[in-house]
């Protein structure tokens, strides 16, 4: 890597993320119920194969295999004392894959939800949640990540805890919510409200957006709502699931074709998203098509919700929530 991530983001029109971690590890032999994070120690060659495959497919940014690599999730597998070890190993594996490329490829440390609700809705104290995220963030930094990637967040309390933990490092960090068919997170946060929460932080993410959810249409719709409510306040992100999961026999298949993900990347870019990728179900062929899509992208009119539905499918409820915050140019991202 010859330049910093934020320098590259500023110089390029857009950056391509990678695809699915869990879906592809299942294809390599991961068994349902097992922790994929344990593979960083048990099967590092397979994790390296995954990371390298996305680099070969054209990703500018690859995620570490650490979505559930915090103490609370690892406790379910009796491995809560291995947070530092597993996060550092994952970062080192991804760093190895990135550094083998003949271009700049960046490593993002994946930080997913804790798996338990934080007070006042749940029983986890806020300072305990912050401690769990901080432990993970510092380990990812030690392992060699270029940035931290907070993803699939649903509550205000968890977003604040995760960003506080990320801010304990010297790395820039991004934050994504996961929005469902009602255009809200599981805990009722709208895309515009997600932006507002980030604007209230003393140390802000450099980028925010939508990941996972129920498919490309809803993800792009959420990103559009963010960029419409607060244009030019952040870099915006779209990292959608590869269509909708359906059962085929005993296997789950995601419905979007590589050609559909090509179109998704174009539409996502036109909403103002500058960091685009795929989430669950997204494989190497999908990423290759998204690479071509972004390389061939030419500026186009910003889409409406009707445009998104016409090209990507039903969006469900997209009524924007009226924001309560005055727009400001204040920005303290890192």
HELIX and SHEET records of a PDB file:
HELIX    1   1 UNK A    5  UNK A   11  1                                   7    
HELIX    2   2 UNK A   22  UNK A   27  1                                   6    
HELIX    3   3 UNK A   36  UNK A   38  5                                   3    
HELIX    4   4 UNK A   39  UNK A   42  1                                   4    
HELIX    5   5 UNK A   44  UNK A   57  1                                  14    
HELIX    6   6 UNK A   71  UNK A   74  1                                   4    
HELIX    7   7 UNK A   75  UNK A   77  5                                   3    
HELIX    8   8 UNK A   80  UNK A   82  5                                   3    
HELIX    9   9 UNK A   83  UNK A   99  1                                  17    
HELIX   10  10 UNK A  126  UNK A  143  1                                  18    
HELIX   11  11 UNK A  156  UNK A  166  1                                  11    
HELIX   12  12 UNK A  191  UNK A  199  1                                   9    
HELIX   13  13 UNK A  216  UNK A  229  1                                  14    
HELIX   14  14 UNK A  258  UNK A  270  1                                  13    
HELIX   15  15 UNK A  284  UNK A  295  1                                  12    
HELIX   16  16 UNK A  305  UNK A  312  1                                   8    
SHEET    1   A 8 UNK A  15  UNK A  16  0                                        
SHEET    2   A 8 UNK A 273  UNK A 278  1                                        
SHEET    3   A 8 UNK A 235  UNK A 240  1                                        
SHEET    4   A 8 UNK A 207  UNK A 212  1                                        
SHEET    5   A 8 UNK A 172  UNK A 177  1                                        
SHEET    6   A 8 UNK A 147  UNK A 153  1                                        
SHEET    7   A 8 UNK A 106  UNK A 111  1                                        
SHEET    8   A 8 UNK A  61  UNK A  63  1                                        
SHEET    1   B 2 UNK A 245  UNK A 248  0                                        
SHEET    2   B 2 UNK A 251  UNK A 254 -1                                        
END                                                                             
